[in-house]
Amino acid sequence: MENTPLIQILRALPAPLLRGFDKYLRSPYLVTHAGTVQLYEYLRKTLSQNKRPPLRKADVAEALGVEPARLAHLSSYLLESVERFLALEAWREQPAAGHLLTVAQLRRLRLDDAAAAMLRYTSRRLEAEGSRGASYQRLQYEIQLETLQLSQQQGRARALPLQDLSDALDIAFICEKLRTGCLLSSHQAVARKGYDQGLLAPVLQFLDHHRYLEIPVVAAFYHGYFAQLGEAGSDDHFRRLKTVLQEHGARFSLAETHDLYLLAINFCIRRINQSEEQYFRDVFDLYQSGLRHGALLEDGQLSRWTYTNIALTALRLREFEWVKQFLEAYAPMLPAGHREGAFHFNMARYHYDLGRHRDAMQHLLQMHYDDVLHNLAAKTLLCIIYYELDEFDALENQLDSLGVFLRRKKVLGYHRVNYTSFIALMRRLTALRFNDARAVAALKVQVEAVPHLPERDWFLRQLR
């Protein structure tokens, strides 16, 4: 039974949900099959043990005193129960959607006054929640649809809210279509796969200078889409997207703000990679506001790549006090398996940029090398520190160690070429006679010829 969906779900449920499921199972209205609770109690007790043998169907059936066929039925009932419980929990997180179902049931019972009162209450609650993302627009359409059906049932043909219904449907569809268009465009660029984008083109044409662009969520995905394309005018679209995020980002869902911040951040990174360094300040602003909104977290965690990119951006802008506070405050939010490595690597960069070479080395020596690329980056930083401290024997040993590491790691792709170039160029730099202008110029040409050379800017600073 170990790898069945039932066991996987029960293992994944956090303590608060398990407590809620305990209560759910004990409702005779919700769970009607005898033996379901007993199976759950046995499984929960067994799964909570630190050391236990694998769950086998025969052992569970024997412990419960049932036939294997009966165990299969009970397992099916329990799985159905936990799936319905999770759906109920999701429904409880969206009260407006639940209220609309109540409206529909009241209307079917011909309780028009009660249905109208619940509809007004639902609308007030939705407005009070403050959310203005795509789900809000979708619920607005459903409210208008229920209003129409109730008006028809009451025979109030002249009061039918047809224009409101039509507008709400258009806005809800446009939000989803723009968001999907951004996703398709982004994936197409990475996977080099074409997609039929359906009605996206006429939607974009329809929105040009349309009043719907005054709706923040529509404007965000509209400008995000064009910023992502990187065509003429993309900078203006990026500026508009950034403004919408800063002014209205807190009113979108976390999933929406996450997607929109990634669109804006990736735009800046592309421009920075094109040597447009003024975008460092823009991306730093986005990182700061994204952290405030929680938009850069996924399930409460910050990826080590985002953590490192934020730190390196802040260091580039010499925001030393801010970056130290950030590294310490957000380290607990890193995935446990990569926490120590990411923290010590970025603290090493922090101390290095402040000229504290020995402190930087201490952090590099404390690193747990949980990732190949972090390992490579740490080794290259050590090489630079040894060079700047004139510790050339240690530098040579580190370059040898880096070369051995590159030969041992089979799956490095283009990184092998880049880091092999780093080794060769570092050795040429240590042997360089800086009073030989021709030799300096020649080495500079060699450095510039490697497009993705690690620490390329550092090499060029040495050759000025």
C-alpha positions as CSV (number, residue, x, y, z in Angstrom):
1,M,0.0,0.0,0.0
2,E,3.0,2.3,0.4
3,N,2.8,4.0,-3.0
4,T,-1.0,4.2,-3.3
5,P,-2.6,7.6,-3.7
6,L,-4.4,7.2,-0.3
7,I,-1.1,6.8,1.6
8,Q,0.6,9.5,-0.3
9,I,-2.1,12.0,0.5
10,L,-2.3,11.0,4.2
11,R,1.5,11.4,4.5
12,A,1.4,14.9,2.9
13,L,-1.4,16.3,5.0
14,P,0.0,18.9,7.6
15,A,-1.2,18.6,11.2
16,P,-4.0,21.3,10.9
17,L,-5.6,19.5,8.0
18,L,-5.3,16.1,9.7
19,R,-7.1,17.5,12.7
20,G,-9.8,18.8,10.4
21,F,-10.1,15.5,8.6
22,D,-10.5,13.8,12.0
23,K,-13.7,15.8,12.6
24,Y,-14.8,15.3,9.0
25,L,-14.6,11.5,9.2
26,R,-16.8,11.4,12.3
27,S,-19.8,13.1,10.6
28,P,-22.4,10.4,9.7
29,Y,-23.7,12.7,7.0
30,L,-20.4,12.9,5.2
31,V,-19.0,9.4,5.8
32,T,-21.5,6.6,5.7
33,H,-19.4,3.4,5.2
34,A,-18.7,1.4,8.4
35,G,-15.1,0.7,8.9
36,T,-13.7,3.8,7.2
37,V,-12.9,5.5,10.4
38,Q,-11.2,2.4,11.8
39,L,-9.0,2.1,8.7
40,Y,-8.0,5.8,9.0
41,E,-7.1,5.5,12.6
42,Y,-5.0,2.5,12.0
43,L,-3.2,4.1,9.1
44,R,-2.7,7.4,10.9
45,K,-1.2,5.6,13.9
46,T,1.1,3.5,11.7
47,L,2.3,6.3,9.5
48,S,3.2,8.5,12.6
49,Q,5.8,5.9,13.8
50,N,9.4,6.9,13.1
51,K,10.5,3.3,12.4
52,R,8.0,0.9,10.9
53,P,7.9,-1.9,8.4
54,P,6.3,-1.1,5.0
55,L,2.5,-1.2,4.9
56,R,1.3,-4.4,3.3
57,K,-2.3,-5.0,2.4
58,A,-2.3,-8.5,4.1
59,D,-1.0,-7.0,7.3
60,V,-3.5,-4.2,7.4
61,A,-6.4,-6.5,6.6
62,E,-5.3,-8.9,9.4
63,A,-5.0,-6.0,11.9
64,L,-8.5,-4.8,11.1
65,G,-10.0,-8.3,11.0
66,V,-11.4,-7.9,7.4
67,E,-11.0,-9.8,4.2
68,P,-8.6,-8.3,1.5
69,A,-11.6,-7.5,-0.7
70,R,-13.3,-5.5,2.1
71,L,-10.0,-3.7,2.7
72,A,-9.9,-2.6,-0.9
73,H,-13.5,-1.2,-0.6
74,L,-12.6,0.6,2.7
75,S,-9.5,2.1,1.1
76,S,-11.5,3.3,-1.8
77,Y,-14.1,4.9,0.6
78,L,-11.3,6.5,2.6
79,L,-9.6,7.9,-0.5
80,E,-12.9,9.4,-1.7
81,S,-13.5,10.9,1.8
82,V,-10.1,12.6,1.9
83,E,-10.5,13.9,-1.7
84,R,-13.9,15.4,-0.8
85,F,-12.4,16.9,2.4
86,L,-9.7,18.6,0.4
87,A,-12.3,20.0,-2.0
88,L,-14.3,21.3,0.9
89,E,-11.2,23.0,2.4
90,A,-10.5,24.7,-1.0
91,W,-14.2,25.8,-1.1
92,R,-13.9,27.3,2.4
93,E,-11.0,29.4,1.2
94,Q,-13.3,30.9,-1.5
95,P,-16.4,31.9,0.4
96,A,-17.9,33.9,-2.5
97,A,-18.0,30.8,-4.7
98,G,-19.8,28.9,-1.9
99,H,-22.3,31.7,-1.4
100,L,-23.1,31.6,-5.2
101,L,-23.9,27.9,-4.9
102,T,-26.3,28.8,-2.0
103,V,-27.9,31.4,-4.2
104,A,-28.5,28.8,-7.0
105,Q,-30.1,26.4,-4.5
106,L,-32.3,29.1,-3.0
107,R,-33.4,30.1,-6.5
108,R,-34.2,26.5,-7.4
109,L,-36.4,26.3,-4.3
110,R,-38.2,29.4,-5.6
111,L,-37.1,31.4,-2.5
112,D,-36.5,34.5,-4.6
113,D,-36.2,37.0,-1.7
114,A,-33.7,34.8,0.2
115,A,-31.8,34.3,-3.0
116,A,-31.7,38.0,-3.8
117,A,-30.5,38.7,-0.2
118,M,-27.7,36.2,-0.4
119,L,-26.7,37.6,-3.8
120,R,-26.4,41.1,-2.3
121,Y,-24.5,39.7,0.6
122,T,-22.1,37.8,-1.7
123,S,-21.5,40.9,-3.7
124,R,-20.7,43.0,-0.6
125,R,-18.4,40.3,0.8
126,L,-16.5,40.0,-2.5
127,E,-16.0,43.8,-2.7
128,A,-14.8,43.9,1.0
129,E,-12.2,41.2,0.4
130,G,-10.2,43.6,-1.7
131,S,-8.9,41.1,-4.2
132,R,-9.1,42.3,-7.8
133,G,-7.4,39.5,-9.7
134,A,-8.7,37.2,-12.4
135,S,-10.8,35.2,-9.8
136,Y,-12.6,38.4,-8.8
137,Q,-13.5,39.1,-12.4
138,R,-14.7,35.5,-12.8
139,L,-16.9,35.7,-9.7
140,Q,-18.3,39.1,-10.9
141,Y,-19.5,37.3,-14.1
142,E,-21.0,34.5,-12.0
143,I,-22.8,37.1,-9.9
144,Q,-24.2,38.8,-13.0
145,L,-25.3,35.4,-14.3
146,E,-27.2,34.5,-11.1
147,T,-28.7,38.0,-11.1
148,L,-29.9,37.4,-14.7
149,Q,-31.4,34.0,-13.9
150,L,-33.1,35.4,-10.8
151,S,-34.6,38.3,-12.8
152,Q,-35.9,35.9,-15.4
153,Q,-37.5,33.7,-12.7
154,Q,-39.2,36.8,-11.2
155,G,-40.5,37.8,-14.6
156,R,-38.6,41.2,-14.6
157,A,-37.7,41.2,-18.3
158,R,-37.0,44.9,-18.3
159,A,-34.6,44.7,-15.5
160,L,-32.3,42.1,-17.1
161,P,-28.7,43.1,-16.5
162,L,-27.6,42.0,-20.0
163,Q,-24.9,44.7,-20.5
164,D,-23.4,44.1,-17.1
165,L,-23.4,40.4,-17.9
166,S,-21.7,40.8,-21.2
167,D,-19.1,43.2,-19.8
168,A,-18.3,40.8,-16.9
169,L,-18.0,37.9,-19.3
170,D,-15.6,39.8,-21.6
171,I,-13.4,40.9,-18.7
172,A,-13.2,37.5,-17.1
173,F,-12.3,35.9,-20.4
174,I,-9.8,38.5,-21.3
175,C,-8.0,38.1,-18.0
176,E,-7.6,34.4,-18.5
177,K,-6.7,34.7,-22.1
178,L,-4.0,37.2,-21.5
179,R,-2.5,35.2,-18.6
180,T,-2.5,32.1,-20.8
181,G,-1.0,34.1,-23.7
182,C,1.9,35.1,-21.4
183,L,2.4,31.5,-20.3
184,L,2.5,30.3,-23.9
185,S,4.8,33.0,-25.1
186,S,7.2,32.3,-22.2
187,H,7.2,28.6,-22.7
188,Q,7.6,29.0,-26.5
189,A,10.8,31.0,-26.0
190,V,12.3,28.3,-23.7
191,A,11.1,25.1,-25.5
192,R,11.2,26.6,-29.0
193,K,7.8,25.1,-29.6
194,G,5.0,26.9,-31.5
195,Y,1.5,27.2,-30.2
196,D,-1.8,28.1,-31.8
197,Q,-2.8,31.1,-29.6
198,G,-6.4,31.1,-30.8
199,L,-8.2,34.3,-30.0
200,L,-5.2,36.0,-28.4
201,A,-4.4,38.3,-31.4
202,P,-8.0,39.7,-31.7
203,V,-8.1,40.2,-27.9
204,L,-4.9,42.2,-28.0
205,Q,-6.2,44.2,-30.9
206,F,-9.5,44.8,-29.1
207,L,-7.7,46.1,-26.0
208,D,-5.6,48.7,-27.8
209,H,-6.6,52.0,-26.1
210,H,-9.7,50.3,-24.7
211,R,-11.2,51.3,-21.3
212,Y,-10.7,47.7,-20.0
213,L,-7.0,48.6,-19.7
214,E,-8.0,50.7,-16.7
215,I,-8.7,47.5,-14.9
216,P,-5.3,46.7,-13.1
217,V,-5.3,42.9,-13.7
218,V,-6.1,43.4,-17.4
219,A,-3.4,46.0,-17.7
220,A,-0.8,43.9,-15.9
221,F,-1.1,40.9,-18.2
222,Y,-1.5,43.0,-21.3
223,H,1.7,45.0,-20.7
224,G,3.4,41.9,-19.4
225,Y,2.7,40.1,-22.6
226,F,4.2,42.9,-24.8
227,A,7.1,43.4,-22.5
228,Q,7.9,39.7,-22.7
229,L,8.0,39.8,-26.5
230,G,10.9,42.3,-26.4
231,E,9.8,44.1,-29.5
232,A,9.6,47.9,-30.2
233,G,7.9,49.6,-27.4
234,S,8.6,46.8,-24.9
235,D,10.3,49.2,-22.5
236,D,7.2,51.3,-22.2
237,H,5.1,48.2,-21.6
238,F,7.6,47.1,-18.9
239,R,7.4,50.5,-17.2
240,R,3.6,50.3,-17.1
241,L,3.7,46.7,-15.8
242,K,6.1,47.7,-13.0
243,T,3.8,50.6,-12.0
244,V,0.7,48.3,-11.9
245,L,2.6,45.8,-9.8
246,Q,3.8,48.4,-7.3
247,E,0.4,50.1,-7.0
248,H,-2.0,47.1,-7.2
249,G,0.1,43.9,-6.8
250,A,-1.2,43.3,-3.3
251,R,-4.7,43.0,-4.7
252,F,-3.9,40.1,-7.0
253,S,-3.6,36.4,-6.0
254,L,-0.2,35.2,-5.0
255,A,-0.1,33.0,-8.1
256,E,-0.8,36.0,-10.3
257,T,1.7,38.3,-8.7
258,H,4.3,35.5,-8.9
259,D,3.8,35.2,-12.6
260,L,3.8,38.9,-13.2
261,Y,6.9,39.6,-11.2
262,L,8.7,36.8,-13.1
263,L,7.7,38.5,-16.4
264,A,9.0,41.9,-15.2
265,I,12.2,40.4,-13.6
266,N,13.0,38.4,-16.7
267,F,12.6,41.5,-18.8
268,C,15.2,43.2,-16.7
269,I,17.6,40.3,-16.8
270,R,17.4,40.1,-20.6
271,R,18.3,43.8,-20.8
272,I,21.1,43.4,-18.3
273,N,22.5,40.6,-20.4
274,Q,22.5,43.0,-23.3
275,S,24.8,45.3,-21.2
276,E,22.0,47.7,-20.3
277,E,23.1,48.1,-16.7
278,Q,20.5,50.7,-15.8
279,Y,18.1,47.8,-15.4
280,F,19.9,46.6,-12.2
281,R,18.0,49.3,-10.3
282,D,14.7,48.3,-11.8
283,V,15.2,44.6,-11.0
284,F,16.3,45.5,-7.5
285,D,13.1,47.5,-7.0
286,L,11.1,44.5,-8.2
287,Y,12.9,42.1,-5.9
288,Q,12.2,44.4,-2.9
289,S,8.5,44.8,-3.7
290,G,8.1,41.1,-4.7
291,L,9.5,40.1,-1.3
292,R,7.1,42.4,0.5
293,H,4.1,41.0,-1.4
294,G,5.4,37.4,-1.0
295,A,5.3,37.0,-4.7
296,L,8.8,35.5,-4.9
297,L,8.0,32.7,-2.5
298,E,6.6,29.3,-3.6
299,D,4.8,27.4,-0.9
300,G,6.5,29.6,1.7
301,Q,10.0,28.9,0.4
302,L,12.4,31.1,-1.6
303,S,14.4,29.2,-4.2
304,R,18.2,29.3,-3.8
305,W,18.5,30.8,-7.3
306,T,16.2,33.7,-6.6
307,Y,18.0,34.2,-3.2
308,T,21.4,34.3,-5.0
309,N,20.1,36.6,-7.8
310,I,18.7,39.0,-5.3
311,A,21.9,39.1,-3.3
312,L,24.1,39.6,-6.4
313,T,21.9,42.4,-7.7
314,A,22.0,44.2,-4.3
315,L,25.8,43.8,-4.2
316,R,26.1,45.2,-7.7
317,L,24.3,48.3,-6.5
318,R,26.4,48.4,-3.3
319,E,23.4,48.0,-1.0
320,F,25.5,46.3,1.6
321,E,23.4,46.9,4.7
322,W,20.3,45.8,2.9
323,V,21.8,42.6,1.5
324,K,23.2,41.5,4.8
325,Q,19.8,41.8,6.4
326,F,18.2,40.0,3.5
327,L,20.6,37.1,3.6
328,E,20.1,36.5,7.3
329,A,16.3,37.1,7.3
330,Y,15.5,34.9,4.3
331,A,18.0,32.0,4.9
332,P,15.4,30.1,7.0
333,M,13.0,30.2,3.9
334,L,15.5,28.4,1.7
335,P,14.9,24.7,1.0
336,A,16.5,22.8,3.8
337,G,18.8,20.7,1.5
338,H,20.3,23.9,0.0
339,R,20.1,26.3,2.9
340,E,23.7,26.2,4.2
341,G,25.3,26.2,0.8
342,A,23.3,29.2,-0.5
343,F,23.8,31.2,2.7
344,H,27.5,30.7,3.0
345,F,28.2,31.3,-0.7
346,N,26.3,34.6,-0.7
347,M,27.8,35.7,2.6
348,A,31.2,35.0,1.0
349,R,30.3,37.3,-1.9
350,Y,29.1,40.0,0.5
351,H,32.4,39.9,2.5
352,Y,34.4,39.8,-0.7
353,D,32.7,42.9,-2.2
354,L,33.5,44.7,1.1
355,G,37.2,43.7,0.7
356,R,37.1,41.3,3.6
357,H,38.9,38.5,1.8
358,R,39.6,36.3,4.9
359,D,36.0,36.5,6.1
360,A,34.9,35.5,2.6
361,M,37.2,32.5,2.6
362,Q,35.8,31.3,6.0
363,H,32.3,31.2,4.5
364,L,33.5,29.4,1.4
365,L,35.3,26.8,3.6
366,Q,32.0,26.3,5.6
367,M,30.0,25.7,2.4
368,H,28.2,22.4,2.0
369,Y,28.6,21.8,-1.7
370,D,25.0,20.7,-2.4
371,D,24.9,21.9,-6.0
372,V,27.4,21.6,-8.9
373,L,27.1,25.2,-10.1
374,H,27.4,26.6,-6.5
375,N,30.5,24.5,-6.2
376,L,32.0,25.9,-9.4
377,A,31.1,29.5,-8.4
378,A,32.7,29.0,-5.0
379,K,35.9,27.6,-6.5
380,T,36.2,30.5,-8.9
381,L,35.7,33.0,-6.1
382,L,38.5,31.3,-4.1
383,C,40.7,31.6,-7.1
384,I,40.1,35.3,-7.3
385,I,40.7,35.8,-3.6
386,Y,44.0,33.9,-3.8
387,Y,45.0,36.1,-6.8
388,E,44.2,39.3,-5.0
389,L,46.1,38.2,-1.9
390,D,49.1,37.3,-4.0
391,E,48.9,33.7,-2.7
392,F,49.9,32.2,-6.1
393,D,50.8,28.7,-4.8
394,A,47.3,28.4,-3.3
395,L,45.8,29.7,-6.5
396,E,47.6,27.1,-8.6
397,N,46.4,24.3,-6.3
398,Q,42.9,25.7,-6.5
399,L,43.0,25.8,-10.4
400,D,44.3,22.2,-10.4
401,S,41.4,21.2,-8.1
402,L,38.9,23.0,-10.4
403,G,40.3,21.2,-13.4
404,V,40.0,17.8,-11.7
405,F,36.4,18.6,-10.7
406,L,35.5,19.5,-14.3
407,R,37.0,16.2,-15.6
408,R,35.1,14.2,-13.0
409,K,31.7,15.8,-13.6
410,K,30.2,14.3,-16.8
411,V,27.0,16.3,-17.1
412,L,28.1,19.9,-17.2
413,G,27.3,20.9,-20.8
414,Y,28.6,24.3,-21.9
415,H,29.6,25.1,-18.3
416,R,32.6,22.8,-18.8
417,V,33.9,24.9,-21.7
418,N,33.3,28.2,-19.7
419,Y,35.1,27.1,-16.6
420,T,37.9,25.5,-18.6
421,S,38.4,28.9,-20.2
422,F,38.4,30.5,-16.7
423,I,41.3,28.2,-15.7
424,A,43.3,28.9,-18.8
425,L,42.8,32.7,-18.7
426,M,43.5,32.9,-14.9
427,R,46.9,31.2,-15.6
428,R,47.6,33.6,-18.4
429,L,46.7,36.5,-16.1
430,T,49.1,35.3,-13.4
431,A,51.9,35.1,-16.0
432,L,51.1,38.4,-17.6
433,R,53.6,41.3,-17.7
434,F,51.4,44.3,-17.2
435,N,54.1,46.6,-18.7
436,D,53.6,44.9,-22.0
437,A,50.7,46.8,-23.5
438,R,50.5,44.4,-26.5
439,A,50.2,41.3,-24.2
440,V,47.6,43.0,-22.0
441,A,45.5,43.9,-25.1
442,A,45.8,40.4,-26.5
443,L,44.6,38.8,-23.2
444,K,41.7,41.3,-23.1
445,V,40.7,40.2,-26.6
446,Q,40.8,36.5,-25.4
447,V,38.6,37.3,-22.4
448,E,36.0,39.2,-24.5
449,A,35.9,36.3,-26.9
450,V,34.4,34.0,-24.3
451,P,30.7,35.2,-24.1
452,H,29.8,33.4,-20.9
453,L,33.1,33.4,-19.1
454,P,32.7,33.2,-15.3
455,E,33.8,36.4,-13.6
456,R,34.3,38.1,-17.0
457,D,33.9,41.6,-15.6
458,W,36.6,40.9,-13.0
459,F,39.0,39.8,-15.7
460,L,38.3,43.0,-17.6
461,R,38.9,45.1,-14.5
462,Q,42.3,43.6,-14.1
463,L,43.2,44.4,-17.7
464,R,42.2,48.1,-17.7
